[in-house]
Amino acid sequence: MTAPGLIETCHPTALSQHPLRVFTLTGVSPGPVLALIGAVHGDELEGPLTLSALMQYLDPARLCGQLILCPAANAEALAASTRCSPSDGLNLARCFPGDPKGAPTEVLAALIAEHVIRPADALVDLHSGGGPVDCPVFAGYGDAPATRTANLAMARAFGAPVIWRHPAPIASGRTLSEADASGIPAIYIEAGGGTFPTEDILEAYSDGVRRVMAHLGMIDSAPLTATAPLFVAGNGDLDAAIMAPASGLCSCRVSLLDKISAGQPCFDITDIDGRLLHTIAAQADGITMFLRRSRWVSKGDLLMASATPDD
């Protein structure tokens, strides 16, 4: 059973079997418009599970403003449990603002930009490390001058134990870069759940979304958080992180949120017969934010991304 007053709109995409499903809930009182997005990557189920549950108990009589919910942004990738779209191999999180006449994923990005992001006053994009990558629960934001104060306030409100600031300009192609281009405050959330998010992670996402809504004045109250966050900084571009130089069995020597030094050995990659192929060291001092958890890696797979303390 969904919340009363919830309206679904299906927007045709380049793939007839996978329309873009967008849900709106309008409160009885005026207020901001908050967009909530999940499953930009199909192997990240935190967003769909959080937003699906949210739609079960929302009450428009207790809501100020409007929610725009897109729980399955990339339905094709979600159905296949893949990071990228099977139809064209593109990563939706690199395709914004999209192209209505482009490849299927570019068409999808254009639709999300038009019907979900640009109509909003604020955006929360729910991601995770996906199947092969682990990371702490964190809120990330860009610090462009026009939105940095509102972005940081939303990141603080979410209540994640880590807040990651990305210097402007934020990398192109993202939902956040699309929001930034329109002057819309936006944050994204990450965790290490992927296709098997734990109840603790789902509770953190659900409570965090409600805290953002309370911060924006859309609901009266939300769960409290007593955790003082760790602040880190860095570009957060996983395309520029440390990648596997060869295929093989991977052993990780560090843990999430460890402080690492340039030159410190972090990974060993061995052949199937146990022969050492490579030892991969940290390229700079920092704090580990993303780590490979799949023990088999292929050449070019992400091994580690790091940030620096942001005091």
WOBEL-V437297 format. One record per pair of residues at least 4 apart in sequence whose C-alpha atoms are under 8 Angstrom apart, sorted by the first residue. I is the first residue (numbers start at 1). J is the second residue. Records with the same first field share a line. If there is no record, write none. Layout:
I->J ; J
This chain:
1->56
2->6 ; 55 ; 56 ; 57
3->55 ; 56 ; 57 ; 58 ; 59 ; 60
4->58 ; 59 ; 60
5->25 ; 26 ; 60
6->23 ; 24 ; 25 ; 26 ; 55
7->23 ; 24 ; 25
8->21 ; 22 ; 23 ; 24
9->21 ; 22 ; 23
10->19 ; 20 ; 21 ; 22
11->19 ; 20 ; 21 ; 22 ; 111
12->16 ; 18 ; 19 ; 20
13->18 ; 19 ; 20 ; 104 ; 107 ; 108 ; 111
14->103 ; 104 ; 107 ; 108
15->19 ; 104
18->75 ; 76
19->75
20->72 ; 73 ; 74 ; 75 ; 108 ; 111 ; 112
21->70 ; 71 ; 72 ; 73
22->68 ; 69 ; 70 ; 71 ; 115 ; 116
23->67 ; 68 ; 69 ; 70
24->66 ; 67 ; 68 ; 69
25->60 ; 66 ; 67 ; 68
26->60 ; 63 ; 64 ; 65 ; 66 ; 67
27->59 ; 60 ; 61 ; 62 ; 63 ; 64 ; 65 ; 66
28->60 ; 61 ; 62 ; 63 ; 64 ; 65
29->63 ; 64 ; 65
30->64 ; 65
31->64 ; 65 ; 66 ; 217 ; 218
32->64 ; 65 ; 66 ; 120 ; 121 ; 122 ; 216 ; 217 ; 218
33->65 ; 66 ; 67 ; 68 ; 119 ; 120 ; 121 ; 122
34->66 ; 67 ; 68 ; 120 ; 121 ; 122 ; 123 ; 124 ; 213
35->67 ; 68 ; 69 ; 70 ; 116 ; 117 ; 120 ; 121 ; 122 ; 123 ; 124
36->51 ; 67 ; 68 ; 69 ; 70 ; 71 ; 123 ; 124 ; 125 ; 126
37->47 ; 69 ; 70 ; 71 ; 72 ; 73 ; 123 ; 124 ; 125 ; 126
38->45 ; 46 ; 47 ; 48 ; 51 ; 70 ; 71 ; 72 ; 73 ; 125 ; 126 ; 127
39->43 ; 44 ; 45 ; 46 ; 47 ; 48 ; 71 ; 72 ; 73 ; 74 ; 75 ; 78 ; 126 ; 127
40->44 ; 72 ; 73 ; 74 ; 92 ; 93 ; 127
41->74 ; 77 ; 78 ; 82 ; 83 ; 84 ; 91 ; 92 ; 93 ; 127 ; 130
42->74 ; 75 ; 76 ; 77 ; 78 ; 79 ; 80 ; 81 ; 82 ; 83 ; 84
43->77 ; 78 ; 81 ; 82 ; 83 ; 130 ; 131 ; 194 ; 195
44->81 ; 83 ; 127 ; 128 ; 129 ; 130 ; 131 ; 193 ; 194 ; 195
45->49 ; 128 ; 193 ; 194 ; 195 ; 196 ; 197
46->50 ; 126 ; 127 ; 128 ; 193 ; 194 ; 197 ; 201 ; 202 ; 205
47->51 ; 71 ; 72 ; 125 ; 126 ; 127
48->52 ; 71 ; 72
49->53 ; 71 ; 202
50->54 ; 202 ; 205 ; 206
51->55 ; 69 ; 70 ; 71 ; 206
52->56 ; 71
53->57
54->58 ; 206
59->63
60->64
62->219 ; 220
63->218 ; 219
64->217 ; 218 ; 219
65->218
68->116 ; 120
69->116
70->116
72->78
73->112
74->78 ; 85 ; 92 ; 108
75->79
76->80 ; 85 ; 86
77->81 ; 82 ; 83 ; 84 ; 85 ; 86
78->82
80->86
81->195
82->86
83->91 ; 130
84->89 ; 90 ; 91 ; 92
85->89 ; 90 ; 91 ; 92 ; 105
86->90
87->104
88->103 ; 104 ; 105
90->94 ; 95 ; 105
91->95 ; 105
92->96 ; 105 ; 106 ; 108 ; 109 ; 174
93->173 ; 174 ; 175
94->172 ; 173 ; 174
95->105 ; 106 ; 109 ; 173 ; 174
96->106 ; 109 ; 110 ; 113 ; 172 ; 173 ; 174 ; 175 ; 177 ; 178
97->106 ; 109 ; 110 ; 113 ; 173 ; 178
98->102 ; 105 ; 106 ; 107 ; 108 ; 109 ; 110 ; 111 ; 113
99->103 ; 106 ; 107 ; 109 ; 110
100->106 ; 107 ; 108 ; 110 ; 111
101->106 ; 107
102->106 ; 107
103->107
104->108
105->109
106->110
107->111
108->112
109->113
110->114
111->115 ; 116
112->116 ; 117
113->117 ; 118 ; 175 ; 178
114->118 ; 119
115->119
116->120
117->123 ; 175 ; 178 ; 179
118->179 ; 182 ; 184
120->184
121->184 ; 185
122->184 ; 185 ; 186
123->179 ; 184 ; 185 ; 186 ; 187
124->186 ; 187 ; 188 ; 189 ; 209
125->175 ; 186 ; 187 ; 188 ; 189
126->188 ; 189 ; 190
127->188 ; 189 ; 190 ; 191
128->135 ; 189 ; 190 ; 191 ; 192 ; 193 ; 194
129->133 ; 134 ; 135 ; 190 ; 191 ; 192 ; 193 ; 194 ; 290
130->134 ; 192 ; 193 ; 194 ; 195
131->193 ; 194 ; 195 ; 294
132->292 ; 293 ; 294
133->192 ; 290 ; 291 ; 292 ; 293 ; 294 ; 302
134->191 ; 192 ; 193 ; 256 ; 290 ; 291 ; 292 ; 293
135->190 ; 191 ; 192 ; 256 ; 289 ; 290 ; 291
136->162 ; 190 ; 191 ; 192 ; 256 ; 257 ; 289 ; 290
137->160 ; 161 ; 162 ; 189 ; 190 ; 191 ; 192 ; 201
138->160 ; 161 ; 162 ; 163 ; 164 ; 189 ; 190 ; 191
139->155 ; 158 ; 160 ; 162 ; 163 ; 164 ; 187 ; 188 ; 189 ; 190
140->155 ; 163 ; 164 ; 165 ; 166 ; 187 ; 188 ; 189 ; 190
141->148 ; 151 ; 152 ; 155 ; 163 ; 164 ; 165 ; 166 ; 176 ; 186 ; 187 ; 188
142->147 ; 148 ; 151 ; 165 ; 166 ; 167 ; 168 ; 169 ; 170 ; 176 ; 186 ; 187
143->147 ; 148 ; 149 ; 151 ; 165 ; 166 ; 167 ; 168 ; 169
144->148 ; 167 ; 168 ; 169 ; 170 ; 180
145->149
146->183
147->151 ; 180 ; 183 ; 184 ; 185
148->152 ; 185
149->153
150->154 ; 185
151->155 ; 185 ; 186 ; 187
152->156
153->157
154->158 ; 186 ; 187 ; 212 ; 215
155->159 ; 160 ; 163 ; 187
156->160 ; 163
157->208 ; 211 ; 212 ; 215
158->207 ; 208 ; 209 ; 210 ; 211 ; 212
159->208 ; 211 ; 225 ; 227 ; 229
160->204 ; 208 ; 227 ; 229
161->227 ; 228 ; 229 ; 230
162->229 ; 230 ; 231 ; 232
163->229 ; 230 ; 231 ; 232
164->231 ; 232 ; 233 ; 234 ; 307
165->231 ; 232 ; 233 ; 234 ; 235 ; 310
166->170 ; 233 ; 234 ; 235 ; 236
167->233 ; 234 ; 235
170->176 ; 177 ; 235
171->177 ; 235 ; 237
172->177 ; 178
173->177 ; 178
174->178
175->179
176->180 ; 186 ; 187 ; 188
177->181
178->182
179->183 ; 184 ; 185 ; 186
180->184 ; 185 ; 186
191->201
192->197
193->197 ; 198 ; 201
197->201 ; 202
198->202
199->203
200->204
201->205
202->206
203->207
204->208
205->209
206->210
207->211 ; 222 ; 223
208->212
209->213
210->214 ; 219 ; 222 ; 223
211->215 ; 221 ; 222 ; 223 ; 224
212->216
213->217 ; 218 ; 219
214->218 ; 219 ; 220 ; 221 ; 222
231->309 ; 310 ; 311
232->307 ; 308 ; 309 ; 310 ; 311
233->307 ; 308 ; 309 ; 310
234->306 ; 307 ; 308
235->307
236->305 ; 306 ; 307
237->241
238->302 ; 305
241->302 ; 303 ; 304 ; 305 ; 306
242->302 ; 303 ; 304 ; 305
243->299 ; 300 ; 301 ; 302 ; 303 ; 304
244->297 ; 298 ; 299 ; 300 ; 301 ; 302 ; 303
245->278 ; 299 ; 300
246->269 ; 277 ; 278 ; 297 ; 298 ; 299 ; 300
247->269 ; 271 ; 296 ; 297 ; 298 ; 299
248->269 ; 270 ; 271 ; 272 ; 296 ; 297 ; 298
249->269 ; 270 ; 271 ; 272 ; 295 ; 296 ; 297
250->267 ; 268 ; 269 ; 270 ; 294 ; 295 ; 296 ; 297
251->267 ; 268 ; 269 ; 295
252->266 ; 267 ; 268 ; 292
253->265 ; 266 ; 267 ; 268
254->258 ; 266 ; 267
255->288 ; 291
256->287 ; 288 ; 289 ; 290 ; 291
257->287 ; 288 ; 289
258->287 ; 288
259->285 ; 286 ; 287 ; 288
260->264 ; 282 ; 284 ; 285 ; 286 ; 287 ; 288
261->282 ; 283 ; 284 ; 285 ; 286
262->281 ; 282 ; 283 ; 284 ; 285
263->281 ; 282 ; 283 ; 284
264->281 ; 282
265->279 ; 280 ; 281 ; 282
266->279 ; 280 ; 281 ; 282
267->279 ; 280 ; 281
268->276 ; 277 ; 278 ; 279 ; 280
269->276 ; 277 ; 278 ; 279
270->274 ; 275 ; 276 ; 277 ; 278
271->275 ; 276 ; 277
285->308
286->306 ; 307 ; 308 ; 309
287->306 ; 307 ; 308 ; 309
288->304 ; 305 ; 306 ; 307
289->304 ; 305 ; 306 ; 307
290->303 ; 304 ; 305 ; 306
291->302 ; 303 ; 304 ; 305
292->302 ; 303 ; 304
297->301
